[in-house]
Amino acid sequence: MRLHRLELCAFGPYRDEVDVDFDALADGGLFLLHGDTGVGKTSLLDAVAFALYGTVPGARGQVKRLRCDAADPATPTWVTLELTVGGRRLRITRSPEYQRPKARGAGTTTEKARVSLVFLDTPELPGLSSHREVGDVVGELVGMSADQFFQVVLLPQGEFAQFLRSDTAERERLLERLFDTRRFARVEALFADMRRDSHRLLTERLADHRAAVARWTQAASRPDDEEAIDPAEPLALQPVLDELRDAAGRSAWEADRLRQVRAIEVATWERLRHRAELVERRRKLRTEQHLLIGREAEIETARRGVADAHRAAPVLSVRTRLREVSTDLTDGAELERQAGLAAEQQLAHLEKMVGSGSTGAADDPTADPAVLDPAVLDPAVLEPAVLEPTAADLTMLAAGDRDRAGSLTALVTEARTQARDEQRHAALTTERDAALDELTAVETESARHERRLERARQELHEAVTAAATVGPLAAELAAVGAVLDQVDALPPAAQELARARAIARRSIDDHQHSREVRLALWERRIAGMAAELAATLAPGCACPVCGSVEHPVPATAGDAGEPALDLAAAENAELQADTRRRRAEQALQLADQNHVRILTLVGDADPDALRMQVRLLRDRHTSSLAAQDQERRLLDEIRALEKWVGQAGLRQRELVARRSAVVGEMEVLRTQLDHRADRLRIARAGFDSIEQHRDRLLRLAEARETWAGAIHRLDDAEMRVRQLTGRLDQAVQAAGFSSIEAATRAAEIDLDAVQQSIRVHEDQVLSVRSRAAEPELQQIDPDEQLDLAGQQQRTATAAADADAATAQQSAAATVLQHATAAAAALATVHRSLAPVLAHDSLISALADTVAGRGQNHRGISLRTFVLATRLRQVADVAGARLLQMSSGRYSFVRSSDKEGRGRSGGLGLDILDAHTGVARPAKTLSGGESFLASLALALGLADVVAAESGGRVLDTIFIDEGFGTLDADALELVMNTLDELRDGGRIVGLVSHVDDLQTRIPTRLHIRSGADGPRPHLVGG
């Protein structure tokens, strides 16, 4: 990587634009960046880092305040770096995020971070502006992370001096920033996760083992075994199972014996209980026989009453039918009377309504004879033909009523059509009124919009006229403003011209003086050359001038001239003075040209008049810009108004057409309604609707039909009463009764109950006889006495003993079954636990070893071991440099000893002193020695990191501070080392304020602080 040019503005302490030409600084391979403390030397290195990575090293990058506080608010902050890296020439420009005042109003706004990358060697490639894309390109070409770059290219001496004295943890933090050990950290984490998983599995298996042991101790009733069973020892459960099996066998034998005793006692009890039941049955039969014999006379009387009731049944049947027909006769007479009254009421109501609604029907010229039957509307047709109507008369009249109702059916549909048309006419009336109201509103609003459109067109003409002056006013304002800027720039230009003249005069005087000093020294040098030659003469040796071996009168030391070293310093001073003179003369020429140019542009212009003219032009220009905005707004408003007026016209025409159509449809409907109204009114005949008229006729027909039916039923009932009266007399004589009353008394008994009591008695007699004939009762004495209570007690005792023995047998068998199952489960869990214990022990040992614990006697983790390997490489490379810089005395050795208080080691770094042959801590070095060791360590680390990042050559490195602790000899050694770096093709930049380095390094970038902030100046480049 080689830097070419750095440009920055409002960055760090630099409030204006700054340009650093690294190509000019790199001509000699070594340059010095110097200036007063705090002037901004390190800020240039920060700018390089920010351009590449968007951040700066150390604490300065954490505060994220990169913008110059003294910069003008309108001046942007940016950094541009041109460099060659990875065979590509790039230009990177970055701007950080910072707060700036708002362009309008009070307060601040955030200026976002920006970046751009241009491939200068391949212009046809498109540039990049994405932070991620630029970061990817820089990371790929440089081959380092930001932390690696800060440590390798910008060598911070203070950090490496601290690195020498730090403990393992602090060294580890720095090394992890430089060397990627994330994959080894993942390996450590992987083993830790494996150990956690193994511990979790072991914990689960141990929990299963404890649960299995608990189930075993509970099943076998051996609580002492819970603590005695070791997961790592073999199981010994078989003796316990054998003991439980023996106990179960003894319980089974005893239970069988007691169950046999219970069976004998139960059989004895059953035989005795059955004998007692037979004795009891024999006693009950004897009692029942005595009771049945006493009821024989009562049952015989009941049998005679049942015979009489059967003979009276036909008589009562005829009497019941006669009573039912007599009731029907009475009900039929009442029904006939009510039906007659209902028919007369319906007829009277219909006569009244038809009489009131038929006026004018015969005189209506529009009445349709085919639709309106005159008989429908004639009240005389509705009257009965006779005063006492027969059923036939009523049926004929009902048929006439139904015919007249049918003639009204056709008019029902027409009446419904009339109702729909009336509703439609009302809806059309509403629609007509709504259209008229909307039309009035649209016409009013349209007139208002047309008036506003006319005013807007007038205002647009005025705005267009005013906006046309924007361009001319802007040009005039720019011209006047440019002249005013030159007027304001005239005093500073005059001051700069005077200052340039003074500097030029001083530089000419300085150059003349240094020239005179150099000439005087050269003359003295020439005059003293004879003494120098004489000092080299030796007796017998030829003179380098004349060749003689004799030297009779050599020049003396008093004639010696100036030393060559003083003459070289004088020549260098003259050269620098000449350079300053030429620069001063060029600056004077530029200042004079600028002053003449401004005078030419200004002429005799009056500054106050120009400022007044600028204010007036700005006011007029602002008004013109406002007119432009007004023009755009009015155009939008006019387009909207014209669109609205056009749409309103279309709406007006639509409303007029719609209203005309509605009015036409209303007139047609009105004609149809008027034509149909009188005919329907006549058909209603005084009713609210034709349906009511028709329904009333149908109800009259139904009432007359009901009346005719009642007359028919009344005649039938009278005939059936006469027939049943004769049949009743015949039935009394046939049954052998003297009268109907005698037959009634014979039938008054509860025949079912009497017959049931007879059947029960007969069944009881048969039952007693059949049971008494059973063989097992023949030899039974009803007076025999048996000892049931004693035998029941003996049976209960035997049953209780057998149940207890059976329960004990079941319990013993259950214990054996559960213990056997629990033993098998425990054995399975116990066997599966062994490999888990072994695996957990192995994984734990490996995890401890990787983490630096357990069998790891060095006490360092895998990640620390890798870093220790990298540190050994750094120590080897840095040790070679330190050995050379310390004249063969010091070198680095790595220590793997553990630190105190139990902390792990592995990253120790000691100094081997060749004078004593003993390694000692780096803390024992002096200040100058520490600087040499830090520089050697920094350079060695840079070489190793460069190799680690792909072997890229780092053409440019910077070494920041630390030279003030060196004496002259140590500084000489350091400079020789830096010369070797330069000879290898590197460009080395030293950042220091040590004065001695200024005389050793001719190419310098001097940072000077002035009223306008620090400015870099190239010296000797």
HELIX and SHEET records of a PDB file:
HELIX    1   1 PHE A   22  LEU A   25  1                                   4    
HELIX    2   2 ALA A   26  GLY A   28  5                                   3    
HELIX    3   3 LYS A   41  TYR A   53  1                                  13    
HELIX    4   4 GLY A   58  VAL A   63  1                                   6    
HELIX    5   5 HIS A  131  VAL A  142  1                                  12    
HELIX    6   6 ALA A  146  VAL A  152  1                                   7    
HELIX    7   7 GLN A  157  ARG A  165  1                                   9    
HELIX    8   8 THR A  168  LEU A  178  1                                  11    
HELIX    9   9 ARG A  182  ALA A  220  1                                  39    
HELIX   10  10 ASP A  225  ALA A  228  1                                   4    
HELIX   11  11 GLN A  238  GLY A  294  1                                  57    
HELIX   12  12 GLU A  296  GLY A  357  1                                  62    
HELIX   13  13 PRO A  374  LEU A  377  5                                   4    
HELIX   14  14 PRO A  379  LEU A  382  5                                   4    
HELIX   15  15 ALA A  391  SER A  407  1                                  17    
HELIX   16  16 THR A  409  ALA A  467  1                                  59    
HELIX   17  17 VAL A  470  ALA A  527  1                                  58    
HELIX   18  18 MET A  529  THR A  536  1                                   8    
HELIX   19  19 ALA A  557  ASP A  559  5                                   3    
HELIX   20  20 ALA A  564  VAL A  602  1                                  39    
HELIX   21  21 PRO A  607  ARG A  684  1                                  78    
HELIX   22  22 ILE A  690  ALA A  735  1                                  46    
HELIX   23  23 ILE A  740  ALA A  746  1                                   7    
HELIX   24  24 LEU A  751  ALA A  772  1                                  22    
HELIX   25  25 PRO A  775  LEU A  777  5                                   3    
HELIX   26  26 LEU A  788  ALA A  851  1                                  64    
HELIX   27  27 LEU A  862  MET A  885  1                                  24    
HELIX   28  28 ALA A  922  THR A  924  5                                   3    
HELIX   29  29 GLY A  927  GLU A  948  1                                  22    
HELIX   30  30 PHE A  963  THR A  965  5                                   3    
HELIX   31  31 ALA A  968  ASP A  983  1                                  16    
HELIX   32  32 ASP A  995  ARG A 1000  1                                   6    
SHEET    1   A 5 TYR A  14  ASP A  21  0                                        
SHEET    2   A 5 ARG A   2  PHE A  11 -1                                        
SHEET    3   A 5 TRP A  78  VAL A  85 -1                                        
SHEET    4   A 5 ARG A  88  SER A  95 -1                                        
SHEET    5   A 5 ARG A 114  PHE A 119 -1                                        
SHEET    1   B 6 LEU A 154  PRO A 156  0                                        
SHEET    2   B 6 THR A 956  ASP A 960  1                                        
SHEET    3   B 6 ILE A 987  VAL A 991  1                                        
SHEET    4   B 6 LEU A  30  GLY A  35  1                                        
SHEET    5   B 6 ARG A1004  GLY A1010  1                                        
SHEET    6   B 6 GLY A1013  VAL A1019 -1                                        
SHEET    1   C 2 TYR A  98  PRO A 101  0                                        
SHEET    2   C 2 THR A 108  GLU A 111 -1                                        
SHEET    1   D 3 TYR A 890  SER A 895  0                                        
SHEET    2   D 3 GLY A 908  ASP A 913 -1                                        
SHEET    3   D 3 VAL A 918  PRO A 921 -1                                        
END                                                                             
